[in-house]
Amino acid sequence: MRNDLFLKSDVAKNLYDAVRDLPIVDYHCHLSPKEILEDREFPDIAQIWLGGDHYKWRLMRACGVPEALITGDAEPREKFRAWAACLETAMGNPLYVWSHMELSMFFGIEDTLTAESADDIFDRANAYIKEHHLSPRKLMLQSHVELVATTDDPADSLEYHKEIAKEKNFPVRVVPSFRTDAALNICRANYRDYALHLGEVCGFSVETLDDLKAALSKRLDFFCENGCRVSDIGIEGFPKEDKSCDAAETFKKALKGKTIPESEFRNFLFEMYVYLAHEYKAHHVTMQLHLNVKRNACTRLFETVGPDAGGDCVGDPIPEHEVAVLLDTMDRRDSLPHTILYTLEPSMYMALATTAGSFKGVVPGAAWWFCDHKRGMEEQLNIMAETGHLGQFTGMLTDSRSFLSYARHDYFRRVLCNRVAEELMDATFLSEKAALKLLTDLCVENSRKLFGE
């Protein structure tokens, strides 16, 4: 890729040169701590690129590629050829730019990936992997990664995190995040099995709502003892209090496998979000809320491949007043922790930004998932700047299962530097020194602060 990608002026290039090599604090990702611990050399580029990246899987399905060449047992070279053929005409999709950035940054390959060049690039990349023994840790170190926060269920043993923390020769901190989706998604058909497992981990039965609260509090203590400083949730429903509903009775119904009406489920979520917010504040844990997502829209895909396979999509807008009521309830109870709000629905950027600005310590999150392309990042940055204080922004994250996705931090830094340069050149921002401080804060310092650095 060109060195001046997205950098439209000498001012932008100079700003980028000042921050391009800053460390990465990836405060929300889906990397496997087990893979980081084992640090096995990758067998080929197809495994690195296509082994668990549902971004790429979606594009391949959109191109009509058979599932055997996506998540099936086809040969790596055949999968790579299929990916190259799809990418060749994917103009406008950030995957086109990301993929070429990754080829350049991690394999030293500057050629354009096409169906015609696929075999040659496949062989050259694999030779590079073998020669340099590329593994998860090597890619993390090469990318100047300082910390990653993985996504972990409250019932997780954190055994891999513990082992990594013991190692003296690996400088990257690998910490857990407290991800409560499974614990709060009581409408799942097998929810009682989860509750039984959570109880076994805690050493007592989870039979009542109070039991669930006690179990999550106990597990949060354990997570924090192992470096946790961020929580997360990304389920479909949004909390809404309904005083005609009883959250404790709703939880009992869920354990019995009964159907839960939407109003009862949302009231249950309201009760639990407010409770957990109190716990997060007491533990100095940042609360991340991922909003407006529809999970597993394609039943056939979910049944054949499973979750996190590329079958999710943008969810419906949430009425702003419901977000405000939830945050205000937490705040009135002195239970509102530092909070980051993400949305998949761009029409909510303005509402969430202005709502966040009404509460101390609540900030909009990075352009997320289907929005983390150049236009989406610029739109998010503009709204945050225009309605609040951009200096509070915690910056970029990968939200990825790929060890090559650190290229997205470079992508973001380029977009950010170009945007700040525009303000300097237009004289709507007057201090280059202040601009460099802002860039440093958004690239690394603010994310460091989440973890007490």
C-alpha positions as CSV (number, residue, x, y, z in Angstrom):
1,M,0.0,0.0,0.0
2,R,1.1,3.6,-0.6
3,N,2.9,5.2,2.3
4,D,0.6,8.2,2.0
5,L,-2.6,6.2,2.2
6,F,-5.4,8.6,3.5
7,L,-2.7,11.3,4.2
8,K,-3.7,14.2,1.9
9,S,-1.2,16.8,3.0
10,D,2.4,17.2,4.3
11,V,0.9,18.2,7.7
12,A,-1.0,14.9,7.9
13,K,2.1,13.0,6.9
14,N,4.2,14.7,9.6
15,L,1.5,14.0,12.3
16,Y,1.3,10.4,11.2
17,D,5.1,10.0,11.4
18,A,4.9,11.2,15.0
19,V,2.4,8.5,16.1
20,R,2.6,5.6,13.6
21,D,4.9,3.5,15.9
22,L,3.2,4.2,19.2
23,P,2.3,1.0,21.2
24,I,-1.1,-0.6,20.8
25,V,-3.5,-1.2,23.7
26,D,-6.2,-3.3,22.2
27,Y,-8.8,-2.9,24.9
28,H,-11.5,-5.0,23.2
29,C,-10.7,-8.1,21.0
30,H,-11.7,-11.7,20.6
31,L,-8.3,-13.3,20.4
32,S,-7.8,-16.7,22.0
33,P,-5.7,-16.6,25.1
34,K,-5.1,-20.3,24.5
35,E,-3.5,-19.6,21.1
36,I,-1.4,-16.8,22.7
37,L,-0.2,-19.1,25.4
38,E,0.7,-22.0,23.0
39,D,2.2,-19.7,20.4
40,R,2.2,-22.2,17.6
41,E,3.7,-21.3,14.3
42,F,1.0,-20.7,11.7
43,P,0.8,-23.4,9.0
44,D,-0.1,-21.1,6.2
45,I,-1.5,-17.7,5.3
46,A,-5.0,-19.2,4.7
47,Q,-5.1,-20.2,8.3
48,I,-4.0,-16.8,9.5
49,W,-6.4,-14.9,7.3
50,L,-9.4,-17.2,7.0
51,G,-9.3,-19.4,10.1
52,G,-11.7,-17.3,12.2
53,D,-12.3,-14.0,10.5
54,H,-16.0,-13.7,9.9
55,Y,-15.5,-10.3,8.2
56,K,-13.8,-12.2,5.3
57,W,-16.4,-15.0,5.5
58,R,-19.2,-12.6,4.9
59,L,-17.6,-11.2,1.8
60,M,-16.9,-14.6,0.4
61,R,-20.5,-15.6,0.9
62,A,-21.6,-12.4,-0.8
63,C,-19.5,-13.5,-3.8
64,G,-21.2,-16.8,-3.9
65,V,-18.3,-18.9,-2.6
66,P,-19.3,-22.4,-1.4
67,E,-19.1,-22.8,2.3
68,A,-16.6,-25.6,1.9
69,L,-14.1,-22.9,0.7
70,I,-15.0,-20.6,3.6
71,T,-15.4,-22.6,6.8
72,G,-15.2,-26.1,5.4
73,D,-12.4,-28.6,4.9
74,A,-11.2,-27.4,1.5
75,E,-7.4,-27.2,0.9
76,P,-5.8,-23.9,2.1
77,R,-4.6,-23.0,-1.4
78,E,-8.2,-23.4,-2.7
79,K,-9.6,-21.2,0.1
80,F,-6.9,-18.6,-0.6
81,R,-7.7,-18.5,-4.3
82,A,-11.4,-18.1,-3.5
83,W,-10.6,-15.2,-1.2
84,A,-8.3,-13.5,-3.7
85,A,-11.0,-13.8,-6.4
86,C,-13.5,-12.1,-4.1
87,L,-11.2,-9.4,-3.0
88,E,-10.2,-8.4,-6.5
89,T,-13.4,-6.6,-7.1
90,A,-14.3,-5.5,-3.5
91,M,-13.8,-1.8,-4.2
92,G,-14.9,0.3,-1.3
93,N,-14.9,-2.5,1.3
94,P,-12.3,-1.8,4.0
95,L,-11.3,-5.5,3.7
96,Y,-9.6,-4.6,0.4
97,V,-7.4,-2.0,2.1
98,W,-6.9,-4.0,5.3
99,S,-5.8,-7.1,3.3
100,H,-3.2,-5.2,1.3
101,M,-2.0,-3.5,4.4
102,E,-1.6,-6.8,6.1
103,L,0.3,-8.3,3.2
104,S,2.7,-5.3,3.3
105,M,3.1,-5.0,7.1
106,F,3.4,-8.7,8.0
107,F,4.8,-10.4,4.9
108,G,6.6,-7.6,3.0
109,I,4.5,-8.2,-0.1
110,E,3.5,-5.1,-2.0
111,D,1.8,-6.8,-5.0
112,T,-1.9,-6.5,-5.6
113,L,-3.8,-9.6,-4.6
114,T,-5.9,-10.9,-7.5
115,A,-7.1,-14.2,-8.8
116,E,-4.1,-14.2,-11.1
117,S,-1.6,-13.4,-8.4
118,A,-3.1,-15.6,-5.7
119,D,-0.9,-18.7,-6.1
120,D,2.3,-16.7,-6.2
121,I,1.4,-14.6,-3.1
122,F,0.2,-17.7,-1.3
123,D,3.6,-19.4,-1.9
124,R,5.6,-16.3,-1.0
125,A,3.6,-15.6,2.2
126,N,4.0,-19.2,3.3
127,A,7.7,-19.1,2.7
128,Y,7.9,-16.0,4.8
129,I,5.9,-17.7,7.6
130,K,8.3,-20.6,7.6
131,E,11.4,-18.6,7.4
132,H,10.4,-16.2,10.2
133,H,8.4,-18.8,12.2
134,L,5.4,-16.5,12.4
135,S,3.3,-17.2,15.5
136,P,0.7,-15.2,17.5
137,R,3.3,-13.7,19.8
138,K,5.6,-12.7,17.0
139,L,2.8,-10.9,15.3
140,M,1.9,-9.1,18.5
141,L,5.4,-8.0,19.2
142,Q,6.0,-6.9,15.6
143,S,2.9,-4.7,15.9
144,H,4.2,-3.1,19.2
145,V,1.2,-4.5,21.1
146,E,1.4,-3.5,24.8
147,L,-1.9,-5.0,26.1
148,V,-4.8,-7.0,24.8
149,A,-8.1,-7.5,26.6
150,T,-9.8,-10.7,25.5
151,T,-13.5,-11.5,25.7
152,D,-14.3,-14.0,28.5
153,D,-17.4,-15.5,30.0
154,P,-17.8,-15.1,33.8
155,A,-17.6,-18.8,34.2
156,D,-14.2,-19.0,32.5
157,S,-11.3,-20.4,34.5
158,L,-8.9,-17.9,33.0
159,E,-6.3,-20.6,33.1
160,Y,-4.5,-19.4,30.0
161,H,-4.4,-15.8,31.3
162,K,-2.8,-17.1,34.5
163,E,-0.1,-19.0,32.6
164,I,0.7,-16.1,30.3
165,A,1.0,-13.8,33.3
166,K,3.7,-16.0,34.8
167,E,6.0,-15.7,31.8
168,K,8.8,-13.2,32.3
169,N,10.0,-13.1,28.6
170,F,6.7,-12.1,27.0
171,P,6.1,-8.3,27.6
172,V,2.5,-8.1,26.3
173,R,-0.2,-8.0,29.0
174,V,-3.1,-10.4,28.2
175,V,-6.0,-9.6,30.5
176,P,-9.6,-10.8,30.6
177,S,-12.8,-8.8,30.0
178,F,-16.0,-9.7,31.9
179,R,-18.4,-10.5,29.1
180,T,-21.9,-11.2,30.5
181,D,-23.9,-12.1,27.3
182,A,-24.4,-15.8,28.2
183,A,-25.2,-15.0,31.9
184,L,-27.9,-12.5,31.0
185,N,-29.4,-14.0,27.8
186,I,-32.1,-15.9,29.7
187,C,-34.2,-16.5,26.6
188,R,-31.8,-19.1,25.3
189,A,-33.2,-22.6,25.1
190,N,-30.3,-24.0,27.1
191,Y,-30.0,-21.3,29.7
192,R,-30.5,-23.6,32.7
193,D,-27.5,-25.5,31.6
194,Y,-25.5,-22.3,31.7
195,A,-26.8,-21.5,35.2
196,L,-25.9,-24.9,36.5
197,H,-22.4,-24.5,35.1
198,L,-22.0,-21.1,36.6
199,G,-23.2,-22.5,40.0
200,E,-20.6,-25.3,39.8
201,V,-17.8,-22.8,39.2
202,C,-19.0,-20.7,42.1
203,G,-19.6,-23.5,44.5
204,F,-23.3,-22.9,45.1
205,S,-26.5,-23.4,43.1
206,V,-27.9,-20.6,41.0
207,E,-31.6,-21.0,41.6
208,T,-32.7,-17.4,42.2
209,L,-32.0,-13.9,41.0
210,D,-30.1,-13.2,44.2
211,D,-28.0,-16.3,43.5
212,L,-27.2,-15.0,40.0
213,K,-26.2,-11.6,41.3
214,A,-24.0,-13.3,44.0
215,A,-22.4,-15.6,41.4
216,L,-21.6,-12.7,39.0
217,S,-20.1,-10.6,41.8
218,K,-18.0,-13.5,42.9
219,R,-16.7,-14.1,39.4
220,L,-16.0,-10.4,39.0
221,D,-13.8,-10.5,42.1
222,F,-11.9,-13.4,40.5
223,F,-11.6,-11.6,37.1
224,C,-10.3,-8.4,38.8
225,E,-7.7,-10.5,40.7
226,N,-6.5,-11.6,37.3
227,G,-6.2,-8.1,35.7
228,C,-9.7,-7.4,34.5
229,R,-10.5,-3.7,34.1
230,V,-13.2,-3.8,31.4
231,S,-16.6,-5.5,31.1
232,D,-18.7,-5.9,28.0
233,I,-22.1,-7.0,26.8
234,G,-23.5,-7.2,23.2
235,I,-26.8,-9.0,23.2
236,E,-29.8,-7.9,21.2
237,G,-32.2,-6.7,23.9
238,F,-32.0,-3.3,25.5
239,P,-33.0,-2.8,29.2
240,K,-36.3,-1.1,29.9
241,E,-37.8,-1.0,33.4
242,D,-41.4,-2.2,33.7
243,K,-42.8,-2.0,37.2
244,S,-45.5,-4.5,36.4
245,C,-42.8,-7.2,35.9
246,D,-40.8,-9.0,38.6
247,A,-37.2,-9.7,37.6
248,A,-36.9,-12.5,40.2
249,E,-40.0,-14.3,38.9
250,T,-38.8,-13.8,35.3
251,F,-35.5,-15.5,36.2
252,K,-37.3,-18.5,37.8
253,K,-39.4,-18.9,34.6
254,A,-36.2,-18.9,32.6
255,L,-34.7,-21.7,34.7
256,K,-37.9,-23.7,34.1
257,G,-37.5,-23.3,30.3
258,K,-40.6,-21.2,30.0
259,T,-41.0,-18.6,27.2
260,I,-40.1,-15.1,28.4
261,P,-42.2,-12.2,27.1
262,E,-40.1,-9.3,25.7
263,S,-41.3,-6.9,28.4
264,E,-40.2,-9.3,31.1
265,F,-36.8,-9.9,29.5
266,R,-36.1,-6.2,29.1
267,N,-37.1,-5.5,32.7
268,F,-34.8,-8.3,33.8
269,L,-32.0,-6.7,31.8
270,F,-32.7,-3.4,33.4
271,E,-32.4,-4.9,36.9
272,M,-29.2,-6.7,36.0
273,Y,-27.5,-3.8,34.1
274,V,-28.1,-1.5,37.1
275,Y,-26.8,-4.1,39.5
276,L,-23.7,-4.8,37.5
277,A,-23.0,-1.1,37.0
278,H,-22.8,-0.8,40.8
279,E,-20.3,-3.7,40.9
280,Y,-18.3,-2.3,38.1
281,K,-18.0,1.1,39.7
282,A,-16.9,-0.5,43.0
283,H,-14.3,-2.5,41.2
284,H,-13.1,0.4,38.9
285,V,-14.1,-1.6,35.9
286,T,-15.2,0.2,32.7
287,M,-18.6,-0.9,31.4
288,Q,-18.8,-1.4,27.6
289,L,-22.3,-1.6,26.0
290,H,-22.4,-2.8,22.4
291,L,-25.8,-1.7,21.0
292,N,-28.0,-2.2,18.0
293,V,-27.0,-5.6,16.9
294,K,-29.1,-8.5,15.5
295,R,-27.4,-11.8,16.2
296,N,-27.6,-14.9,14.0
297,A,-30.1,-13.5,11.5
298,C,-29.7,-16.5,9.2
299,T,-30.9,-19.6,11.0
300,R,-29.5,-22.0,8.4
301,L,-26.0,-20.5,8.8
302,F,-26.3,-20.6,12.6
303,E,-27.4,-24.2,12.6
304,T,-24.6,-25.4,10.2
305,V,-21.7,-23.2,11.2
306,G,-22.6,-21.8,14.6
307,P,-22.4,-18.4,16.2
308,D,-19.8,-15.7,15.3
309,A,-19.8,-17.0,11.7
310,G,-20.7,-13.8,9.9
311,G,-24.5,-14.0,10.3
312,D,-25.1,-10.9,12.5
313,C,-26.3,-7.6,11.2
314,V,-27.3,-4.1,12.2
315,G,-30.1,-4.0,14.7
316,D,-33.0,-1.6,15.1
317,P,-32.5,1.9,16.5
318,I,-33.1,2.3,20.3
319,P,-35.2,5.2,21.5
320,E,-32.7,7.7,23.0
321,H,-34.8,8.2,26.1
322,E,-34.4,4.5,27.0
323,V,-30.6,4.9,27.0
324,A,-30.9,8.1,29.0
325,V,-33.2,6.4,31.6
326,L,-30.8,3.5,32.1
327,L,-27.8,5.8,32.6
328,D,-29.7,8.2,34.8
329,T,-30.9,5.3,37.0
330,M,-27.4,4.2,37.5
331,D,-26.2,7.8,38.1
332,R,-29.0,8.6,40.7
333,R,-27.9,5.5,42.6
334,D,-24.3,6.6,42.5
335,S,-23.6,3.5,40.5
336,L,-22.5,4.7,37.1
337,P,-19.0,3.5,36.2
338,H,-16.9,4.8,33.4
339,T,-18.9,3.7,30.4
340,I,-18.3,3.3,26.7
341,L,-21.3,3.2,24.3
342,Y,-20.9,1.6,20.9
343,T,-23.5,1.3,18.1
344,L,-23.9,-0.5,14.9
345,E,-26.6,1.9,13.8
346,P,-25.0,5.1,12.5
347,S,-28.3,7.0,12.8
348,M,-27.7,6.8,16.6
349,Y,-24.3,8.5,16.6
350,M,-25.7,11.9,17.4
351,A,-28.2,10.6,20.1
352,L,-25.6,8.5,21.8
353,A,-22.9,11.2,21.7
354,T,-25.2,13.8,23.2
355,T,-26.6,11.4,25.8
356,A,-23.1,10.4,26.8
357,G,-22.2,14.0,27.2
358,S,-24.9,14.4,29.8
359,F,-23.2,12.0,32.2
360,K,-19.8,12.2,33.7
361,G,-17.5,9.4,32.6
362,V,-19.7,8.2,29.7
363,V,-18.2,8.4,26.2
364,P,-19.0,7.2,22.7
365,G,-17.0,4.2,21.5
366,A,-15.1,3.7,18.3
367,A,-16.9,3.1,15.0
368,W,-17.8,-0.5,15.4
369,W,-17.8,-3.5,13.1
370,F,-19.8,-2.5,10.0
371,C,-18.8,1.1,10.7
372,D,-15.1,0.8,11.2
373,H,-14.2,2.0,7.7
374,K,-12.8,5.4,6.7
375,R,-16.2,7.1,6.2
376,G,-17.6,5.6,9.4
377,M,-14.5,6.6,11.4
378,E,-14.7,10.1,10.1
379,E,-18.4,10.4,10.8
380,Q,-17.9,9.2,14.4
381,L,-14.9,11.5,15.0
382,N,-16.8,14.5,13.6
383,I,-19.8,13.9,15.8
384,M,-17.8,13.3,18.9
385,A,-15.8,16.4,18.3
386,E,-18.7,18.6,17.4
387,T,-20.9,17.6,20.3
388,G,-18.4,16.9,23.1
389,H,-14.7,16.5,23.8
390,L,-12.8,14.4,21.4
391,G,-9.9,14.2,23.9
392,Q,-12.0,11.7,26.0
393,F,-12.2,9.2,23.2
394,T,-10.5,5.9,24.0
395,G,-9.4,5.3,20.4
396,M,-9.2,2.3,18.2
397,L,-9.8,-1.4,19.0
398,T,-9.7,-4.4,16.8
399,D,-12.8,-6.3,17.9
400,S,-11.2,-9.2,16.0
401,R,-10.1,-12.8,16.2
402,S,-7.2,-12.2,13.8
403,F,-3.6,-11.7,14.9
404,L,-3.2,-9.6,11.7
405,S,-5.9,-7.1,12.5
406,Y,-3.5,-4.7,14.2
407,A,-3.3,-3.2,10.7
408,R,-6.6,-1.6,11.6
409,H,-4.9,0.5,14.2
410,D,-2.6,1.9,11.5
411,Y,-5.7,2.4,9.3
412,F,-7.3,4.4,12.1
413,R,-4.2,6.4,12.8
414,R,-4.0,7.5,9.2
415,V,-7.7,8.6,9.2
416,L,-7.3,10.4,12.5
417,C,-4.1,12.2,11.5
418,N,-5.6,13.4,8.2
419,R,-8.7,14.7,10.1
420,V,-6.6,16.6,12.7
421,A,-4.4,18.0,9.9
422,E,-7.5,19.4,8.2
423,E,-8.3,21.4,11.3
424,L,-4.7,22.7,11.6
425,M,-4.7,23.7,7.9
426,D,-8.1,25.4,8.2
427,A,-6.9,27.3,11.3
428,T,-9.9,25.9,13.2
429,F,-7.4,24.3,15.5
430,L,-4.3,26.4,16.2
431,S,-1.7,24.5,18.1
432,E,0.4,21.7,16.6
433,K,1.6,20.8,20.0
434,A,-1.9,20.3,21.2
435,A,-2.7,18.3,18.1
436,L,0.2,15.9,18.9
437,K,-1.0,15.5,22.4
438,L,-4.5,14.8,21.2
439,L,-3.2,12.2,18.7
440,T,-1.1,10.5,21.4
441,D,-4.0,10.4,23.8
442,L,-6.3,8.9,21.2
443,C,-3.8,6.4,19.8
444,V,-2.6,5.0,23.2
445,E,-2.7,7.1,26.3
446,N,-6.5,7.0,26.9
447,S,-6.7,3.3,26.4
448,R,-3.8,2.8,28.8
449,K,-5.8,4.7,31.4
450,L,-8.5,2.0,31.3
451,F,-6.0,-0.4,32.9
452,G,-4.5,1.9,35.5
453,E,-1.4,2.8,33.4
